[in-house]
Each structure stands twice: as C-alpha cells, then as structure tokens.
Amino acid sequence: MNQLINHIWDEVRGSWRFRWFALAAATAIAFGGWLVVFSLPDWYEAEASVFVDTRTPLRPALQGLTVEQDVDSQLNFVRQSLLAGPELGRVAHRAGVLPEYAIDPRLQEQILGSMGRRIDISVASANGREADLRTAGSIYEIEYRDRNRARALRVVETLLDTFVNETLGGKRQGSENAQQFLEAQLKDYEKRLRTAEDRLAEFKSRHLGLMPSEQGGYFGQLQKEQQAVSDLKTKLAEAESRRATLTRQLRGDVAVAAATSTESPRGSSSGTGGFDTLSRIDAAQAHLDDLLLKFTDQHPDVIAARQTLEHLKERRAAELEGLRQGDATAAAESRASANPVYQSVQLQLNQVEVDIGDIKTEMQQHQAREEELRRFLNTAPQVEAEFAQLNRDYDVNKSQYTGLLANLQKARLGERADSAGSIRFEIVQPPMAPLGPVWPRRPLLLAQVLAAALAAGAALAYGLQYLRPVVTSAATLAQVVGVPVLGLVSVAFPTRARAATRRDVLRISFASACLGVAFIVVVFLSMRGYRFSLTALKQLLHS
C-alpha cells in the first residue's frame, strides 16, 4: 500500500513540472467550452393539459338508442394526425413556425420534421391507473419546445384548439358522413323494396289459386286433401255400417217385437180407418170359438169363420214380411211404428242417413279440391318455388331497409346528443411556459466544462510526465538503476528553495483563482441572459 502511495506521489511531483502547461490548457479549454455553451440557443418549453371525459350522464341514457362511436379511437387519430401530415403544416402556418419564404418542399419537410419531433402528446388516466382510461377519463398533455417562448406558446395553444375542435369536428363529420351514406342506401333499398313488392303482387295476381296459403304449400295442401278424403271414407264406412245395423234391427226382431207387443183397445181404428189385423184375428178367433160351441165343423158359418180367420192370419204374415222388408205401410198397419223402441231405432237410422249424406257431400268437395290440385301437379311446384324466391328477396330487402332506417335514426339522435354534450373537454392547465429556458442548463454545463477543462489539464501534465519522466525520490532511483542508494545530496540553499516553492504555489493558486473568478463571471453573465451568437459575430466581422 505504501509503495502504491509513493508511486502516486512520485507521479504527482513529476507532473507538477508541467503545471503551467496544464493550467494554460485548462483555461483555453474552459473558455472555449464556455463560448460553446454561450452560443447554444435557448429552448423554451410550453405545455398544456386537457381532461377528456366520455362518461357524461347523457351517454348511459342513450346507450342502445344511438350509433356508438369509439371516441377514444377518434382522439387517438387526431393525436396522431397532429404529429404528421397536412394537419401539422396547418398548425405550423398558424403558429408562425413555418415562415412565408419557406416554399421549398425539402425545407418545409425539414422544418415540419423538426417541429414534429419536438411535439409530445401523452395520455394518462385521470386516477393514475392506465387500465382505467375508459372508466376514469383521460388527461392529454401537450408539450412543445422552441427557441422562441412566444412561438412555443402559440404552437401549444394551436395544438390544443385543434385537438379539441378536430375531435368534435371529426365526430360530427363522421356522423354526417354516416347519415349521408345511410340515406343513400335507404333510397337504393327503397327502390329495391318497391320493385320486389310490385313483382310479388303481379306474380300473385297471375297465379291466383296456386299461392301457398295458411294451410301450407302445394304439396302440403294436396296431402291435406288426400288425408281428409281418407278420413271421410273411414267415417262413411262407419256410418254405413251403423245404418246397416239399425236397418237390420228395424226389419228383424225389433219390428216383429214391436208389432207383436202393440195392443190397441177394442174398436180402435188402424191407420187405414178399420180395426188392425191383430185385433180382427182375435175377434175372428173369438167368433169361431162361439160358433163351434153352437155348430159343427161342417156348418156354413163355421166354415166361413174359419176361412176368414185363415185370411186374416195370411194378412198378418204378409204384414210381418213387409216389416222385415222395411215397408212403411206395413209398419203403420201393424202399428209397430207406434212402439217407442221402434221409434227410437227409426230416429237413429234417420240421423245416420243424414250423417251419411253430409259425409258424402263433404267428401265430394275434398275430392274435387284434390282433383283440382292434381291438375296443377306439373306447374304448382315451379310456381311455389318462384313465389318462395320472390318472398325471400322481398324479406331480405325489407330487413335491410328496416335496419338502415333504424341506424339512420340512431345516427341522427347521436348527432343531437353530441350537440347536447355527450363528450366533455375541460382545460386542466392552459398553455403556459416558464420565463427561463428549459435547455440548456447553462450553470450546470459551465461547471461541467470547467471540470472537464481541469481534467484535461491534469491529463496533459500527466502525459508530458509520461513522455519526459524524471526521478523524484531515492526509492524510485534505486528501482530504476537496480542498486541500493546509500545517500542523498540535499539542496545547497534550502531556504531559497522553499521560498521559490511557495512563490510557485502562490502563482499557480492565483492563476487558478482567476480561473474560478472567470467561472463565476460567466455564470453570472449566463444568468443575466448574455449570449454569444456566431451569426452576429460573422455579421460584425463582415461589417
């Protein structure tokens, strides 16, 4: 460690020989650097911030009723357009950044490019969390640097006005463009819808009777008619079977039982104006029995009574046979029609006959409809397909027209909502700029130049020491020659040597103090606003 310290101390003493060269170099570098710092142009920074709130109370109330526009996308588009393109040129002209004489496209491009690089538009959430840009609102900050403070303020003010107006204007223009597009499309689809309606009406009138109805299409109607005919045939068969059963009952046991069980008082007349056959048989049998009590079988009255009785029995047998054949006269003569059972069966038979007539009539109607449909078996499917195509075209045009009309109403309502304030801009910080420049920070730069100059002077002294080394101690000498040093010869006049050393220290300290005073002076001049202009120097030299 002592060896390292001794080595460093030897290097310092060796470099001390070139102290005036080092101080001269440091002074030259310091003054040269200070001139460069003084020649640097001042840059002023203007800034402004605006709060953008898309969460106005009007927006939730209109949700679903208006065409939703992505305001954040519109804001981002305006933000990007301000940094390039024609919009940046308009801002430059309005703020005076682009001079009138700058007509060369390349010069204009250079000026606008430099201006765009010095514009900074940043966005942050109002509550400090980037994820809440949509829910908490956004704060847009606009910053611009320029050599002229007033011009920097004008640029920021122009950017702020353009940002707000272009956002609202772009939103309004987008809504107007959307409405114009929707109106044009509505007119087009209105023509299409009217054409489709005319074609559909003409087609219906031309193919009247073949159009699909509420009962379905052609094949559905044909199948339905066939099913109806089949069901009616089944009903007809059931009714005819019931009629046959009732007819057998009227011509069979029911009729005979009714004719046999019917008794009428003595002397009651039949439907023909005399006694009924059964009563007359009873009377003839009674008369024959009376005669047999008085006469023999060969007596003429008995023979006549027997013939009468046989004739009546034959007549009764004929009446019963007539009943079995369904003869209404026989039923009346035999008085079977007066029997309640016979009457009930007869009523049921009459109702069945009526039902059979109704079923046949209905079946004939359905068969006629079926035959009519079968006549169009080759043409109806094609008509139905064309009708379905026309209906499909009409439905498509109608749905498109209805949707466009709804969207147009939403766009108009959205435009009125924008006019009422569906998005809010609030200036948080108006355009402002500090009175002093933000760059360069001259006191700091001047101090850095001084430090760099001193470091450069020290490096120069050490470099000269390295090029022209000397031995400053016995240890170094012993190390160089490789033999031990036995003794040292001191200075002949040590008092004079120490006085000379003090004078050198005072001189170098005074010179360094002068450099320090010069630093203080240049800092003071810098803070007072003094600048060094190469252009002004050239003009002075030329003059």
ZIURSUL-V987090 format. One record per run of one state. SS is the DSSP state (H for helix, E for strand, - for the rest). FROM is the first residue (numbers start at 0). LEN is the number of residues. If there is no record, write none. Layout:
BEGIN
ss: {SS/SS}
from: {FROM/FROM}
len: {LEN/LEN}
END
This chain:
BEGIN
ss: {-/H/-/E/-/H/-/H/-/H/-/H/-/E/-/H/-/E/-/H/-/E/-/E/-/H/-/H/-/H/-/H/-/H/-/H/-/H/-/H/-/E/-/E/-/H/-/H/-/H/-/H/-}
from: {0/1/39/42/53/56/61/70/81/85/95/104/117/118/125/129/136/137/146/148/206/212/213/215/216/217/251/252/261/276/294/299/325/327/333/335/338/339/375/379/420/423/433/438/439/441/467/473/481/493/527/533/542}
len: {1/38/3/11/3/5/9/11/4/10/9/13/1/7/4/7/1/9/2/58/6/1/2/1/1/34/1/9/15/18/5/26/2/6/2/3/1/36/4/41/3/10/5/1/2/26/6/8/12/34/6/9/1}
END
